[in-house]
Amino acid sequence: MPARNDEKEIATGIMTDRVINLSDSGGRRRTRKCPICGRSPEPAHVPFCSRRCADEDLRRWLSGEYRIPSEEAPDSDSGAG
Ligand SMILES: [Zn+2]
């Protein structure tokens, strides 16, 4: 007799229905400026204005400028045995 282990955890998730209304004609357009230089972004490189700025942003990430300051507690492992 095989052990039957049915552990099913039903996670109740809240379904959030987001209705996106895209208005083509007229109206205001939320245009975000290039975070690097502040120019109007190009459709091909949003939210950046150019590939260069996109690369610059990536470089900053890699460089660690955008790194979130987190305090890491020193993990000291002491075992008496
Ligand atoms: Zn730019």
PDB file of the backbone (N, CA, C, O) and the ligand in Angstrom, with CONECT records:
HET     ZN  A 101       1
ATOM      1  N   MET A   1       0.848  -1.203   0.000  1.00  0.00           N
ATOM      2  CA  MET A   1       0.000   0.000   0.000  1.00  0.00           C
ATOM      3  C   MET A   1       0.886   1.258   0.000  1.00  0.00           C
ATOM      4  O   MET A   1       1.527   1.612   0.989  1.00  0.00           O
ATOM      5  N   PRO A   2       0.879   1.869  -1.109  1.00  0.00           N
ATOM      6  CA  PRO A   2       1.695   3.086  -1.242  1.00  0.00           C
ATOM      7  C   PRO A   2       1.156   4.237  -0.417  1.00  0.00           C
ATOM      8  O   PRO A   2      -0.050   4.464  -0.316  1.00  0.00           O
ATOM      9  N   ALA A   3       2.068   4.925   0.147  1.00  0.00           N
ATOM     10  CA  ALA A   3       1.657   6.050   0.978  1.00  0.00           C
ATOM     11  C   ALA A   3       1.096   7.163   0.111  1.00  0.00           C
ATOM     12  O   ALA A   3       1.733   7.658  -0.819  1.00  0.00           O
ATOM     13  N   ARG A   4      -0.067   7.510   0.446  1.00  0.00           N
ATOM     14  CA  ARG A   4      -0.708   8.547  -0.350  1.00  0.00           C
ATOM     15  C   ARG A   4      -0.533   9.896   0.341  1.00  0.00           C
ATOM     16  O   ARG A   4      -1.057  10.149   1.426  1.00  0.00           O
ATOM     17  N   ASN A   5       0.182  10.693  -0.299  1.00  0.00           N
ATOM     18  CA  ASN A   5       0.426  12.002   0.295  1.00  0.00           C
ATOM     19  C   ASN A   5      -0.086  13.103  -0.621  1.00  0.00           C
ATOM     20  O   ASN A   5       0.608  13.615  -1.499  1.00  0.00           O
ATOM     21  N   ASP A   6      -1.268  13.411  -0.373  1.00  0.00           N
ATOM     22  CA  ASP A   6      -1.861  14.463  -1.197  1.00  0.00           C
ATOM     23  C   ASP A   6      -1.852  15.788  -0.457  1.00  0.00           C
ATOM     24  O   ASP A   6      -2.716  16.093   0.364  1.00  0.00           O
ATOM     25  N   GLU A   7      -0.846  16.543  -0.788  1.00  0.00           N
ATOM     26  CA  GLU A   7      -0.793  17.849  -0.134  1.00  0.00           C
ATOM     27  C   GLU A   7      -0.996  18.936  -1.166  1.00  0.00           C
ATOM     28  O   GLU A   7      -0.082  19.385  -1.858  1.00  0.00           O
ATOM     29  N   LYS A   8      -2.175  19.301  -1.218  1.00  0.00           N
ATOM     30  CA  LYS A   8      -2.485  20.361  -2.187  1.00  0.00           C
ATOM     31  C   LYS A   8      -2.829  21.642  -1.461  1.00  0.00           C
ATOM     32  O   LYS A   8      -3.794  21.737  -0.703  1.00  0.00           O
ATOM     33  N   GLU A   9      -2.003  22.602  -1.730  1.00  0.00           N
ATOM     34  CA  GLU A   9      -2.254  23.879  -1.083  1.00  0.00           C
ATOM     35  C   GLU A   9      -2.925  24.816  -2.059  1.00  0.00           C
ATOM     36  O   GLU A   9      -2.372  25.202  -3.089  1.00  0.00           O
ATOM     37  N   ILE A  10      -4.096  25.150  -1.703  1.00  0.00           N
ATOM     38  CA  ILE A  10      -4.839  26.046  -2.583  1.00  0.00           C
ATOM     39  C   ILE A  10      -4.538  27.492  -2.221  1.00  0.00           C
ATOM     40  O   ILE A  10      -4.925  28.004  -1.170  1.00  0.00           O
ATOM     41  N   ALA A  11      -3.848  28.100  -3.118  1.00  0.00           N
ATOM     42  CA  ALA A  11      -3.508  29.497  -2.896  1.00  0.00           C
ATOM     43  C   ALA A  11      -4.571  30.386  -3.504  1.00  0.00           C
ATOM     44  O   ALA A  11      -4.843  30.356  -4.704  1.00  0.00           O
ATOM     45  N   THR A  12      -5.139  31.150  -2.656  1.00  0.00           N
ATOM     46  CA  THR A  12      -6.175  32.046  -3.156  1.00  0.00           C
ATOM     47  C   THR A  12      -5.555  33.343  -3.615  1.00  0.00           C
ATOM     48  O   THR A  12      -5.094  34.168  -2.827  1.00  0.00           O
ATOM     49  N   GLY A  13      -5.563  33.483  -4.899  1.00  0.00           N
ATOM     50  CA  GLY A  13      -4.993  34.710  -5.460  1.00  0.00           C
ATOM     51  C   GLY A  13      -6.073  35.669  -5.890  1.00  0.00           C
ATOM     52  O   GLY A  13      -7.149  35.294  -6.355  1.00  0.00           O
ATOM     53  N   ILE A  14      -5.741  36.883  -5.717  1.00  0.00           N
ATOM     54  CA  ILE A  14      -6.705  37.909  -6.098  1.00  0.00           C
ATOM     55  C   ILE A  14      -6.476  38.310  -7.549  1.00  0.00           C
ATOM     56  O   ILE A  14      -5.420  38.819  -7.923  1.00  0.00           O
ATOM     57  N   MET A  15      -7.473  38.068  -8.324  1.00  0.00           N
ATOM     58  CA  MET A  15      -7.350  38.423  -9.732  1.00  0.00           C
ATOM     59  C   MET A  15      -7.694  39.892  -9.916  1.00  0.00           C
ATOM     60  O   MET A  15      -8.798  40.363  -9.640  1.00  0.00           O
ATOM     61  N   THR A  16      -6.714  40.549 -10.382  1.00  0.00           N
ATOM     62  CA  THR A  16      -6.944  41.979 -10.592  1.00  0.00           C
ATOM     63  C   THR A  16      -7.154  42.252 -12.068  1.00  0.00           C
ATOM     64  O   THR A  16      -6.279  42.058 -12.912  1.00  0.00           O
ATOM     65  N   ASP A  17      -8.311  42.691 -12.314  1.00  0.00           N
ATOM     66  CA  ASP A  17      -8.637  43.012 -13.706  1.00  0.00           C
ATOM     67  C   ASP A  17      -8.271  44.456 -13.996  1.00  0.00           C
ATOM     68  O   ASP A  17      -8.799  45.409 -13.424  1.00  0.00           O
ATOM     69  N   ARG A  18      -7.353  44.547 -14.901  1.00  0.00           N
ATOM     70  CA  ARG A  18      -6.941  45.901 -15.244  1.00  0.00           C
ATOM     71  C   ARG A  18      -7.458  46.273 -16.621  1.00  0.00           C
ATOM     72  O   ARG A  18      -7.154  45.622 -17.620  1.00  0.00           O
ATOM     73  N   VAL A  19      -8.198  47.273 -16.644  1.00  0.00           N
ATOM     74  CA  VAL A  19      -8.740  47.719 -17.925  1.00  0.00           C
ATOM     75  C   VAL A  19      -7.871  48.834 -18.486  1.00  0.00           C
ATOM     76  O   VAL A  19      -7.712  49.909 -17.908  1.00  0.00           O
ATOM     77  N   ILE A  20      -7.336  48.516 -19.614  1.00  0.00           N
ATOM     78  CA  ILE A  20      -6.481  49.519 -20.227  1.00  0.00           C
ATOM     79  C   ILE A  20      -7.204  50.191 -21.382  1.00  0.00           C
ATOM     80  O   ILE A  20      -7.599  49.563 -22.365  1.00  0.00           O
ATOM     81  N   ASN A  21      -7.350  51.430 -21.223  1.00  0.00           N
ATOM     82  CA  ASN A  21      -8.017  52.187 -22.273  1.00  0.00           C
ATOM     83  C   ASN A  21      -6.997  52.968 -23.082  1.00  0.00           C
ATOM     84  O   ASN A  21      -6.356  53.903 -22.601  1.00  0.00           O
ATOM     85  N   LEU A  22      -6.881  52.557 -24.288  1.00  0.00           N
ATOM     86  CA  LEU A  22      -5.931  53.258 -25.138  1.00  0.00           C
ATOM     87  C   LEU A  22      -6.666  54.164 -26.107  1.00  0.00           C
ATOM     88  O   LEU A  22      -7.369  53.724 -27.016  1.00  0.00           O
ATOM     89  N   SER A  23      -6.475  55.401 -25.876  1.00  0.00           N
ATOM     90  CA  SER A  23      -7.127  56.351 -26.775  1.00  0.00           C
ATOM     91  C   SER A  23      -6.140  56.816 -27.822  1.00  0.00           C
ATOM     92  O   SER A  23      -5.062  57.334 -27.531  1.00  0.00           O
ATOM     93  N   ASP A  24      -6.548  56.612 -29.013  1.00  0.00           N
ATOM     94  CA  ASP A  24      -5.655  56.963 -30.123  1.00  0.00           C
ATOM     95  C   ASP A  24      -5.718  58.446 -30.458  1.00  0.00           C
ATOM     96  O   ASP A  24      -4.720  59.165 -30.478  1.00  0.00           O
ATOM     97  N   SER A  25      -6.919  58.844 -30.712  1.00  0.00           N
ATOM     98  CA  SER A  25      -7.066  60.216 -31.192  1.00  0.00           C
ATOM     99  C   SER A  25      -7.133  61.206 -30.044  1.00  0.00           C
ATOM    100  O   SER A  25      -7.798  60.979 -29.033  1.00  0.00           O
ATOM    101  N   GLY A  26      -6.433  62.298 -30.231  1.00  0.00           N
ATOM    102  CA  GLY A  26      -6.491  63.374 -29.256  1.00  0.00           C
ATOM    103  C   GLY A  26      -6.071  62.929 -27.867  1.00  0.00           C
ATOM    104  O   GLY A  26      -5.516  61.847 -27.678  1.00  0.00           O
ATOM    105  N   GLY A  27      -6.341  63.764 -26.933  1.00  0.00           N
ATOM    106  CA  GLY A  27      -6.012  63.411 -25.558  1.00  0.00           C
ATOM    107  C   GLY A  27      -4.560  63.651 -25.221  1.00  0.00           C
ATOM    108  O   GLY A  27      -3.748  64.039 -26.061  1.00  0.00           O
ATOM    109  N   ARG A  28      -4.271  63.410 -23.982  1.00  0.00           N
ATOM    110  CA  ARG A  28      -2.900  63.638 -23.538  1.00  0.00           C
ATOM    111  C   ARG A  28      -2.126  62.329 -23.599  1.00  0.00           C
ATOM    112  O   ARG A  28      -2.653  61.243 -23.361  1.00  0.00           O
ATOM    113  N   ARG A  29      -0.909  62.480 -23.913  1.00  0.00           N
ATOM    114  CA  ARG A  29      -0.057  61.302 -24.016  1.00  0.00           C
ATOM    115  C   ARG A  29       1.002  61.348 -22.925  1.00  0.00           C
ATOM    116  O   ARG A  29       1.716  62.337 -22.764  1.00  0.00           O
ATOM    117  N   ARG A  30       1.082  60.270 -22.195  1.00  0.00           N
ATOM    118  CA  ARG A  30       2.075  60.256 -21.130  1.00  0.00           C
ATOM    119  C   ARG A  30       3.429  59.901 -21.720  1.00  0.00           C
ATOM    120  O   ARG A  30       3.745  58.743 -21.997  1.00  0.00           O
ATOM    121  N   THR A  31       4.184  60.920 -21.890  1.00  0.00           N
ATOM    122  CA  THR A  31       5.503  60.695 -22.471  1.00  0.00           C
ATOM    123  C   THR A  31       6.571  60.877 -21.409  1.00  0.00           C
ATOM    124  O   THR A  31       6.731  61.946 -20.819  1.00  0.00           O
ATOM    125  N   ARG A  32       7.271  59.827 -21.197  1.00  0.00           N
ATOM    126  CA  ARG A  32       8.333  59.910 -20.212  1.00  0.00           C
ATOM    127  C   ARG A  32       9.633  60.287 -20.899  1.00  0.00           C
ATOM    128  O   ARG A  32       9.992  59.774 -21.959  1.00  0.00           O
ATOM    129  N   LYS A  33      10.296  61.178 -20.264  1.00  0.00           N
ATOM    130  CA  LYS A  33      11.552  61.610 -20.870  1.00  0.00           C
ATOM    131  C   LYS A  33      12.657  60.616 -20.578  1.00  0.00           C
ATOM    132  O   LYS A  33      12.601  59.816 -19.645  1.00  0.00           O
ATOM    133  N   CYS A  34      13.650  60.711 -21.416  1.00  0.00           N
ATOM    134  CA  CYS A  34      14.792  59.823 -21.252  1.00  0.00           C
ATOM    135  C   CYS A  34      15.437  60.078 -19.887  1.00  0.00           C
ATOM    136  O   CYS A  34      15.836  61.199 -19.571  1.00  0.00           O
ATOM    137  N   PRO A  35      15.529  59.018 -19.094  1.00  0.00           N
ATOM    138  CA  PRO A  35      16.080  59.156 -17.739  1.00  0.00           C
ATOM    139  C   PRO A  35      17.560  59.493 -17.744  1.00  0.00           C
ATOM    140  O   PRO A  35      18.130  59.875 -16.722  1.00  0.00           O
ATOM    141  N   ILE A  36      18.154  59.349 -18.878  1.00  0.00           N
ATOM    142  CA  ILE A  36      19.594  59.601 -18.956  1.00  0.00           C
ATOM    143  C   ILE A  36      19.886  61.043 -19.318  1.00  0.00           C
ATOM    144  O   ILE A  36      20.648  61.727 -18.635  1.00  0.00           O
ATOM    145  N   CYS A  37      19.280  61.492 -20.387  1.00  0.00           N
ATOM    146  CA  CYS A  37      19.598  62.848 -20.840  1.00  0.00           C
ATOM    147  C   CYS A  37      18.378  63.769 -20.780  1.00  0.00           C
ATOM    148  O   CYS A  37      18.517  64.992 -20.815  1.00  0.00           O
ATOM    149  N   GLY A  38      17.198  63.187 -20.690  1.00  0.00           N
ATOM    150  CA  GLY A  38      16.020  64.021 -20.534  1.00  0.00           C
ATOM    151  C   GLY A  38      15.347  64.390 -21.845  1.00  0.00           C
ATOM    152  O   GLY A  38      14.436  65.217 -21.880  1.00  0.00           O
ATOM    153  N   ARG A  39      15.800  63.777 -22.904  1.00  0.00           N
ATOM    154  CA  ARG A  39      15.184  64.080 -24.186  1.00  0.00           C
ATOM    155  C   ARG A  39      13.966  63.193 -24.405  1.00  0.00           C
ATOM    156  O   ARG A  39      13.745  62.218 -23.687  1.00  0.00           O
ATOM    157  N   SER A  40      13.191  63.554 -25.406  1.00  0.00           N
ATOM    158  CA  SER A  40      12.012  62.742 -25.699  1.00  0.00           C
ATOM    159  C   SER A  40      12.460  61.400 -26.251  1.00  0.00           C
ATOM    160  O   SER A  40      13.269  61.335 -27.177  1.00  0.00           O
ATOM    161  N   PRO A  41      11.928  60.332 -25.675  1.00  0.00           N
ATOM    162  CA  PRO A  41      12.343  58.988 -26.057  1.00  0.00           C
ATOM    163  C   PRO A  41      11.874  58.565 -27.431  1.00  0.00           C
ATOM    164  O   PRO A  41      10.853  59.029 -27.938  1.00  0.00           O
ATOM    165  N   GLU A  42      12.633  57.688 -28.005  1.00  0.00           N
ATOM    166  CA  GLU A  42      12.266  57.153 -29.311  1.00  0.00           C
ATOM    167  C   GLU A  42      11.480  55.857 -29.107  1.00  0.00           C
ATOM    168  O   GLU A  42      11.767  55.076 -28.200  1.00  0.00           O
ATOM    169  N   PRO A  43      10.494  55.648 -29.961  1.00  0.00           N
ATOM    170  CA  PRO A  43       9.660  54.446 -29.856  1.00  0.00           C
ATOM    171  C   PRO A  43      10.474  53.165 -29.846  1.00  0.00           C
ATOM    172  O   PRO A  43      10.072  52.158 -29.263  1.00  0.00           O
ATOM    173  N   ALA A  44      11.595  53.220 -30.486  1.00  0.00           N
ATOM    174  CA  ALA A  44      12.413  52.013 -30.614  1.00  0.00           C
ATOM    175  C   ALA A  44      13.312  51.819 -29.410  1.00  0.00           C
ATOM    176  O   ALA A  44      13.899  50.754 -29.218  1.00  0.00           O
ATOM    177  N   HIS A  45      13.410  52.856 -28.611  1.00  0.00           N
ATOM    178  CA  HIS A  45      14.335  52.755 -27.485  1.00  0.00           C
ATOM    179  C   HIS A  45      13.710  53.212 -26.174  1.00  0.00           C
ATOM    180  O   HIS A  45      14.410  53.479 -25.197  1.00  0.00           O
ATOM    181  N   VAL A  46      12.380  53.298 -26.166  1.00  0.00           N
ATOM    182  CA  VAL A  46      11.747  53.750 -24.939  1.00  0.00           C
ATOM    183  C   VAL A  46      12.226  52.906 -23.770  1.00  0.00           C
ATOM    184  O   VAL A  46      12.487  51.716 -23.948  1.00  0.00           O
ATOM    185  N   PRO A  47      12.350  53.477 -22.595  1.00  0.00           N
ATOM    186  CA  PRO A  47      12.069  54.902 -22.331  1.00  0.00           C
ATOM    187  C   PRO A  47      13.260  55.798 -22.651  1.00  0.00           C
ATOM    188  O   PRO A  47      13.313  56.958 -22.241  1.00  0.00           O
ATOM    189  N   PHE A  48      14.182  55.255 -23.368  1.00  0.00           N
ATOM    190  CA  PHE A  48      15.362  56.056 -23.678  1.00  0.00           C
ATOM    191  C   PHE A  48      15.205  56.728 -25.040  1.00  0.00           C
ATOM    192  O   PHE A  48      14.358  56.360 -25.855  1.00  0.00           O
ATOM    193  N   CYS A  49      16.044  57.710 -25.242  1.00  0.00           N
ATOM    194  CA  CYS A  49      15.933  58.462 -26.487  1.00  0.00           C
ATOM    195  C   CYS A  49      16.749  57.779 -27.575  1.00  0.00           C
ATOM    196  O   CYS A  49      16.506  57.961 -28.768  1.00  0.00           O
ATOM    197  N   SER A  50      17.697  57.009 -27.146  1.00  0.00           N
ATOM    198  CA  SER A  50      18.541  56.365 -28.143  1.00  0.00           C
ATOM    199  C   SER A  50      19.190  55.117 -27.536  1.00  0.00           C
ATOM    200  O   SER A  50      19.136  54.876 -26.330  1.00  0.00           O
ATOM    201  N   ARG A  51      19.782  54.367 -28.398  1.00  0.00           N
ATOM    202  CA  ARG A  51      20.449  53.150 -27.959  1.00  0.00           C
ATOM    203  C   ARG A  51      21.577  53.480 -26.980  1.00  0.00           C
ATOM    204  O   ARG A  51      21.881  52.736 -26.048  1.00  0.00           O
ATOM    205  N   ARG A  52      22.150  54.589 -27.238  1.00  0.00           N
ATOM    206  CA  ARG A  52      23.281  54.995 -26.421  1.00  0.00           C
ATOM    207  C   ARG A  52      22.863  55.186 -24.960  1.00  0.00           C
ATOM    208  O   ARG A  52      23.537  54.738 -24.032  1.00  0.00           O
ATOM    209  N   CYS A  53      21.733  55.862 -24.794  1.00  0.00           N
ATOM    210  CA  CYS A  53      21.258  56.110 -23.439  1.00  0.00           C
ATOM    211  C   CYS A  53      20.835  54.788 -22.790  1.00  0.00           C
ATOM    212  O   CYS A  53      21.037  54.578 -21.594  1.00  0.00           O
ATOM    213  N   ALA A  54      20.248  53.909 -23.594  1.00  0.00           N
ATOM    214  CA  ALA A  54      19.842  52.610 -23.063  1.00  0.00           C
ATOM    215  C   ALA A  54      21.060  51.846 -22.566  1.00  0.00           C
ATOM    216  O   ALA A  54      21.031  51.206 -21.515  1.00  0.00           O
ATOM    217  N   ASP A  55      22.115  51.927 -23.335  1.00  0.00           N
ATOM    218  CA  ASP A  55      23.348  51.259 -22.935  1.00  0.00           C
ATOM    219  C   ASP A  55      23.930  51.906 -21.687  1.00  0.00           C
ATOM    220  O   ASP A  55      24.457  51.247 -20.791  1.00  0.00           O
ATOM    221  N   GLU A  56      23.810  53.196 -21.672  1.00  0.00           N
ATOM    222  CA  GLU A  56      24.333  53.935 -20.525  1.00  0.00           C
ATOM    223  C   GLU A  56      23.603  53.501 -19.256  1.00  0.00           C
ATOM    224  O   GLU A  56      24.206  53.309 -18.200  1.00  0.00           O
ATOM    225  N   ASP A  57      22.294  53.354 -19.393  1.00  0.00           N
ATOM    226  CA  ASP A  57      21.497  52.947 -18.249  1.00  0.00           C
ATOM    227  C   ASP A  57      21.917  51.564 -17.780  1.00  0.00           C
ATOM    228  O   ASP A  57      22.069  51.299 -16.588  1.00  0.00           O
ATOM    229  N   LEU A  58      22.097  50.694 -18.765  1.00  0.00           N
ATOM    230  CA  LEU A  58      22.500  49.322 -18.441  1.00  0.00           C
ATOM    231  C   LEU A  58      23.871  49.325 -17.768  1.00  0.00           C
ATOM    232  O   LEU A  58      24.135  48.575 -16.828  1.00  0.00           O
ATOM    233  N   ARG A  59      24.716  50.188 -18.280  1.00  0.00           N
ATOM    234  CA  ARG A  59      26.067  50.265 -17.729  1.00  0.00           C
ATOM    235  C   ARG A  59      26.021  50.707 -16.271  1.00  0.00           C
ATOM    236  O   ARG A  59      26.787  50.232 -15.432  1.00  0.00           O
ATOM    237  N   ARG A  60      25.119  51.610 -15.998  1.00  0.00           N
ATOM    238  CA  ARG A  60      25.001  52.084 -14.616  1.00  0.00           C
ATOM    239  C   ARG A  60      24.546  50.965 -13.700  1.00  0.00           C
ATOM    240  O   ARG A  60      24.983  50.823 -12.558  1.00  0.00           O
ATOM    241  N   TRP A  61      23.638  50.175 -14.269  1.00  0.00           N
ATOM    242  CA  TRP A  61      23.139  49.049 -13.470  1.00  0.00           C
ATOM    243  C   TRP A  61      24.290  48.111 -13.146  1.00  0.00           C
ATOM    244  O   TRP A  61      24.492  47.706 -12.001  1.00  0.00           O
ATOM    245  N   LEU A  62      25.026  47.783 -14.178  1.00  0.00           N
ATOM    246  CA  LEU A  62      26.129  46.847 -14.002  1.00  0.00           C
ATOM    247  C   LEU A  62      27.199  47.443 -13.106  1.00  0.00           C
ATOM    248  O   LEU A  62      27.856  46.752 -12.328  1.00  0.00           O
ATOM    249  N   SER A  63      27.346  48.734 -13.243  1.00  0.00           N
ATOM    250  CA  SER A  63      28.369  49.419 -12.471  1.00  0.00           C
ATOM    251  C   SER A  63      28.020  49.414 -10.992  1.00  0.00           C
ATOM    252  O   SER A  63      28.894  49.482 -10.128  1.00  0.00           O
ATOM    253  N   GLY A  64      26.735  49.333 -10.722  1.00  0.00           N
ATOM    254  CA  GLY A  64      26.323  49.270  -9.325  1.00  0.00           C
ATOM    255  C   GLY A  64      25.820  50.594  -8.805  1.00  0.00           C
ATOM    256  O   GLY A  64      25.589  50.760  -7.607  1.00  0.00           O
ATOM    257  N   GLU A  65      25.653  51.530  -9.708  1.00  0.00           N
ATOM    258  CA  GLU A  65      25.179  52.823  -9.254  1.00  0.00           C
ATOM    259  C   GLU A  65      23.740  52.743  -8.772  1.00  0.00           C
ATOM    260  O   GLU A  65      23.294  53.492  -7.903  1.00  0.00           O
ATOM    261  N   TYR A  66      23.044  51.802  -9.379  1.00  0.00           N
ATOM    262  CA  TYR A  66      21.632  51.688  -9.037  1.00  0.00           C
ATOM    263  C   TYR A  66      21.394  50.652  -7.937  1.00  0.00           C
ATOM    264  O   TYR A  66      20.259  50.353  -7.565  1.00  0.00           O
ATOM    265  N   ARG A  67      22.444  50.147  -7.461  1.00  0.00           N
ATOM    266  CA  ARG A  67      22.295  49.068  -6.489  1.00  0.00           C
ATOM    267  C   ARG A  67      21.569  49.582  -5.249  1.00  0.00           C
ATOM    268  O   ARG A  67      21.844  50.667  -4.738  1.00  0.00           O
ATOM    269  N   ILE A  68      20.649  48.771  -4.796  1.00  0.00           N
ATOM    270  CA  ILE A  68      19.883  49.169  -3.629  1.00  0.00           C
ATOM    271  C   ILE A  68      20.687  48.868  -2.363  1.00  0.00           C
ATOM    272  O   ILE A  68      21.111  47.739  -2.115  1.00  0.00           O
ATOM    273  N   PRO A  69      20.875  49.911  -1.589  1.00  0.00           N
ATOM    274  CA  PRO A  69      21.645  49.734  -0.353  1.00  0.00           C
ATOM    275  C   PRO A  69      20.929  48.834   0.636  1.00  0.00           C
ATOM    276  O   PRO A  69      19.899  49.195   1.203  1.00  0.00           O
ATOM    277  N   SER A  70      21.482  47.690   0.823  1.00  0.00           N
ATOM    278  CA  SER A  70      20.860  46.758   1.750  1.00  0.00           C
ATOM    279  C   SER A  70      21.853  46.350   2.826  1.00  0.00           C
ATOM    280  O   SER A  70      23.022  46.073   2.555  1.00  0.00           O
ATOM    281  N   GLU A  71      21.370  46.323   4.015  1.00  0.00           N
ATOM    282  CA  GLU A  71      22.263  45.966   5.116  1.00  0.00           C
ATOM    283  C   GLU A  71      22.240  44.460   5.334  1.00  0.00           C
ATOM    284  O   GLU A  71      21.237  43.858   5.719  1.00  0.00           O
ATOM    285  N   GLU A  72      23.356  43.917   5.074  1.00  0.00           N
ATOM    286  CA  GLU A  72      23.444  42.474   5.261  1.00  0.00           C
ATOM    287  C   GLU A  72      24.133  42.150   6.576  1.00  0.00           C
ATOM    288  O   GLU A  72      25.273  42.543   6.822  1.00  0.00           O
ATOM    289  N   ALA A  73      23.432  41.449   7.383  1.00  0.00           N
ATOM    290  CA  ALA A  73      23.993  41.108   8.679  1.00  0.00           C
ATOM    291  C   ALA A  73      25.038  40.010   8.501  1.00  0.00           C
ATOM    292  O   ALA A  73      24.842  39.038   7.773  1.00  0.00           O
ATOM    293  N   PRO A  74      26.132  40.203   9.182  1.00  0.00           N
ATOM    294  CA  PRO A  74      27.196  39.198   9.099  1.00  0.00           C
ATOM    295  C   PRO A  74      26.735  37.845   9.608  1.00  0.00           C
ATOM    296  O   PRO A  74      26.337  37.677  10.761  1.00  0.00           O
ATOM    297  N   ASP A  75      26.806  36.915   8.716  1.00  0.00           N
ATOM    298  CA  ASP A  75      26.328  35.582   9.085  1.00  0.00           C
ATOM    299  C   ASP A  75      27.435  34.782   9.741  1.00  0.00           C
ATOM    300  O   ASP A  75      28.274  34.180   9.072  1.00  0.00           O
ATOM    301  N   SER A  76      27.418  34.788  11.030  1.00  0.00           N
ATOM    302  CA  SER A  76      28.449  34.053  11.750  1.00  0.00           C
ATOM    303  C   SER A  76      27.938  32.690  12.165  1.00  0.00           C
ATOM    304  O   SER A  76      26.930  32.551  12.857  1.00  0.00           O
ATOM    305  N   ASP A  77      28.642  31.736  11.735  1.00  0.00           N
ATOM    306  CA  ASP A  77      28.204  30.371  12.038  1.00  0.00           C
ATOM    307  C   ASP A  77      29.074  29.789  13.145  1.00  0.00           C
ATOM    308  O   ASP A  77      30.237  29.444  12.940  1.00  0.00           O
ATOM    309  N   SER A  78      28.483  29.694  14.295  1.00  0.00           N
ATOM    310  CA  SER A  78      29.242  29.141  15.420  1.00  0.00           C
ATOM    311  C   SER A  78      28.551  27.880  15.936  1.00  0.00           C
ATOM    312  O   SER A  78      27.405  27.889  16.386  1.00  0.00           O
ATOM    313  N   GLY A  79      29.290  26.840  15.847  1.00  0.00           N
ATOM    314  CA  GLY A  79      28.701  25.580  16.288  1.00  0.00           C
ATOM    315  C   GLY A  79      29.547  24.933  17.374  1.00  0.00           C
ATOM    316  O   GLY A  79      30.738  24.677  17.199  1.00  0.00           O
ATOM    317  N   ALA A  80      28.910  24.685  18.473  1.00  0.00           N
ATOM    318  CA  ALA A  80      29.635  24.059  19.586  1.00  0.00           C
ATOM    319  C   ALA A  80      29.377  22.558  19.544  1.00  0.00           C
ATOM    320  O   ALA A  80      28.241  22.097  19.651  1.00  0.00           O
ATOM    321  N   GLY A  81      30.350  21.890  19.403  1.00  0.00           N
ATOM    322  CA  GLY A  81      30.089  20.492  19.319  1.00  0.00           C
ATOM    323  C   GLY A  81      31.316  19.752  19.671  1.00  0.00           C
ATOM    324  O   GLY A  81      31.317  18.521  19.664  1.00  0.00           O
TER     325      GLY A  81
HETATM  326 ZN    ZN A 101      18.759  59.987 -23.793  1.00  0.00          ZN2+
END
